[in-house]
Amino acid sequence: MPKGFSLPQCRAVITGASSGLGAEFARQLAPVAEALVLVARRAEALEKVKQELSATPARLLCCVADLSTDAGRDEVSAFLAAHGVKPNLLINNAGMGDYGSFASSSVEKTRTQIELNITALTLLTHALLPQLQTPGGILNVSSLASTLPMPDLAVYAASKAYVTSFSEALAIELAPRGITVSCVCPGPTPTNFSQTAKRADDGDTNRDGQALLRIPPSQVVREALGALQAGRACVFPGVGVSIAGRVFRLMPRGIMRWALRRRSGKE
Ligand SMILES: NC(=O)c1ccc[n+]([C@@H]2O[C@H](COP(=O)([O-])OP(=O)(O)OC[C@H]3O[C@@H](n4cnc5c(N)ncnc54)[C@H](OP(=O)(O)O)[C@@H]3O)[C@@H](O)[C@H]2O)c1
């Protein structure tokens, strides 16, 4: 097993740091980090996180960028160069979902979802790799949804399957370069995620059984950072999610589809 990434004095880029898990990554890293670059679209929300952490020793910088666009992604590299930050940790956390059937989804929201969850994560990693200082770390935020096809959340689950697969491949590819790659697969976590994923018609997902899996953002982030430090390629935080992740990964696909058809009432 690779040695893992050491957090003290890290210089981290955290995407989606204006709320939810991203803001929590900033909270848990700020007491030990040398510098944190907080990336998201909402300048005010980023400033609020920065203010909250102003008593910590970390140098805190806010980079306002829309990562669903090429211009926004380029902005991150330009920002790092302009502020003389040489990162050794990239946390690809920004992401979004869309509750409802694929047939009735808006093309715009589907496109943004793919751009953010897949393209931004991939191209930001590609852009920052040449300047990532070693020993270095990459922590990708995937989802328990990556382990199963999810009717009424189809594009999201497929995008997270990409994130987990990509991360596990990079973990092997980059280990000889001294870069630890981990991905975290959270279950349902109370953040702004559901609010963003809901549609104007207020459609929602089937939440049966979710209460058993739900853990606070602080625990998700603690376990994710623990996995990165331990050099573990993939972590399912919380006991319930850890069991569910193992079961879903081992379950025959035919049985999985049968169970999903029954759950979604399409049988
Ligand atoms: N919460 C859950 O139940 C859950 C479960 C599994 C996995 N996850 C994953 O956890 C990650 C974080 O989500 P969260 O739960 O913390 O949700 P959240 O509270 O909605 O946070 C999403 C973050 O992404 C940023 N973001 C959204 N669109 C962006 C864009 N175009 N460019 C740049 N930043 C953008 C948002 O900031 P701005 O709006 O300011 O841009 C925000 O900081 C996501 O990858 C999500 O898929 C969440």
The ligand as an SDF file (V2000), in Angstrom:
LIG
                    3D

 48 52  0  0  0  0  0  0  0  0999 V2000
  -24.5090   15.7530   -0.1250 N   0  0  0  0  0  0  0  0  0  0  0  0
  -24.6130   14.4890   -0.5380 C   0  0  0  0  0  0  0  0  0  0  0  0
  -25.5880   13.7790   -0.2040 O   0  0  0  0  0  0  0  0  0  0  0  0
  -23.5190   13.9070   -1.4010 C   0  0  0  0  0  0  0  0  0  0  0  0
  -23.4180   12.5020   -1.4840 C   0  0  0  0  0  0  0  0  0  0  0  0
  -22.4160   11.9620   -2.2830 C   0  0  0  0  0  0  0  0  0  0  0  0
  -21.5420   12.7840   -2.9560 C   0  0  0  0  0  0  0  0  0  0  0  0
  -21.6540   14.1330   -2.8640 N   0  0  0  0  0  0  0  0  0  0  0  0
  -20.7230   14.9580   -3.6240 C   0  0  0  0  0  0  0  0  0  0  0  0
  -20.1070   15.8790   -2.7450 O   0  0  0  0  0  0  0  0  0  0  0  0
  -19.6060   16.9810   -3.5030 C   0  0  0  0  0  0  0  0  0  0  0  0
  -19.9270   18.2750   -2.7730 C   0  0  0  0  0  0  0  0  0  0  0  0
  -21.3130   18.4670   -2.7620 O   0  0  0  0  0  0  0  0  0  0  0  0
  -22.1050   18.9540   -1.4590 P   0  0  0  0  0  0  0  0  0  0  0  0
  -22.9120   17.8070   -0.9820 O   0  0  0  0  0  0  0  0  0  0  0  0
  -21.1830   19.6200   -0.5080 O   0  0  0  0  0  0  0  0  0  0  0  0
  -23.1350   19.9690   -2.1320 O   0  0  0  0  0  0  0  0  0  0  0  0
  -23.2270   21.5670   -2.0850 P   0  0  0  0  0  0  0  0  0  0  0  0
  -23.3790   22.0240   -0.6760 O   0  0  0  0  0  0  0  0  0  0  0  0
  -24.2910   21.9100   -3.0690 O   0  0  0  0  0  0  0  0  0  0  0  0
  -21.8100   22.0500   -2.6180 O   0  0  0  0  0  0  0  0  0  0  0  0
  -21.4810   22.0520   -3.9820 C   0  0  0  0  0  0  0  0  0  0  0  0
  -20.2960   22.9640   -4.1850 C   0  0  0  0  0  0  0  0  0  0  0  0
  -19.9390   22.9380   -5.5630 O   0  0  0  0  0  0  0  0  0  0  0  0
  -19.8380   24.2880   -6.0290 C   0  0  0  0  0  0  0  0  0  0  0  0
  -20.2120   24.3880   -7.4390 N   0  0  0  0  0  0  0  0  0  0  0  0
  -21.3960   24.0520   -8.0070 C   0  0  0  0  0  0  0  0  0  0  0  0
  -21.3800   24.3470   -9.3270 N   0  0  0  0  0  0  0  0  0  0  0  0
  -20.1580   24.8930   -9.5730 C   0  0  0  0  0  0  0  0  0  0  0  0
  -19.5390   25.4040  -10.7510 C   0  0  0  0  0  0  0  0  0  0  0  0
  -20.1790   25.4200  -11.9320 N   0  0  0  0  0  0  0  0  0  0  0  0
  -18.2660   25.8960  -10.6560 N   0  0  0  0  0  0  0  0  0  0  0  0
  -17.6280   25.8900   -9.4570 C   0  0  0  0  0  0  0  0  0  0  0  0
  -18.1550   25.4110   -8.3270 N   0  0  0  0  0  0  0  0  0  0  0  0
  -19.4050   24.9160   -8.3830 C   0  0  0  0  0  0  0  0  0  0  0  0
  -20.8130   25.0730   -5.1590 C   0  0  0  0  0  0  0  0  0  0  0  0
  -20.4260   26.4500   -5.0740 O   0  0  0  0  0  0  0  0  0  0  0  0
  -21.0720   27.6620   -5.9050 P   0  0  0  0  0  0  0  0  0  0  0  0
  -22.5470   27.4290   -5.9480 O   0  0  0  0  0  0  0  0  0  0  0  0
  -20.6670   28.8600   -5.1030 O   0  0  0  0  0  0  0  0  0  0  0  0
  -20.4160   27.6180   -7.2350 O   0  0  0  0  0  0  0  0  0  0  0  0
  -20.6010   24.4120   -3.8040 C   0  0  0  0  0  0  0  0  0  0  0  0
  -19.5000   24.9670   -3.1540 O   0  0  0  0  0  0  0  0  0  0  0  0
  -20.2250   16.8500   -4.8920 C   0  0  0  0  0  0  0  0  0  0  0  0
  -19.2730   16.3360   -5.7960 O   0  0  0  0  0  0  0  0  0  0  0  0
  -21.3530   15.8350   -4.6880 C   0  0  0  0  0  0  0  0  0  0  0  0
  -21.6590   15.1320   -5.8620 O   0  0  0  0  0  0  0  0  0  0  0  0
  -22.6300   14.7120   -2.0920 C   0  0  0  0  0  0  0  0  0  0  0  0
  1  2  1  0
  2  3  2  0
  2  4  1  0
  4  5  1  0
  4 48  2  0
  5  6  2  0
  6  7  1  0
  7  8  2  0
  8  9  1  0
  8 48  1  0
  9 10  1  0
  9 46  1  0
 10 11  1  0
 11 12  1  0
 11 44  1  0
 12 13  1  0
 13 14  1  0
 14 15  2  0
 14 16  1  0
 14 17  1  0
 17 18  1  0
 18 19  2  0
 18 20  1  0
 18 21  1  0
 21 22  1  0
 22 23  1  0
 23 24  1  0
 23 42  1  0
 24 25  1  0
 25 26  1  0
 25 36  1  0
 26 27  1  0
 26 35  1  0
 27 28  2  0
 28 29  1  0
 29 30  1  0
 29 35  2  0
 30 31  1  0
 30 32  2  0
 32 33  1  0
 33 34  2  0
 34 35  1  0
 36 37  1  0
 36 42  1  0
 37 38  1  0
 38 39  2  0
 38 40  1  0
 38 41  1  0
 42 43  1  0
 44 45  1  0
 44 46  1  0
 46 47  1  0
M  CHG  2   8   1  16  -1
M  END
$$$$
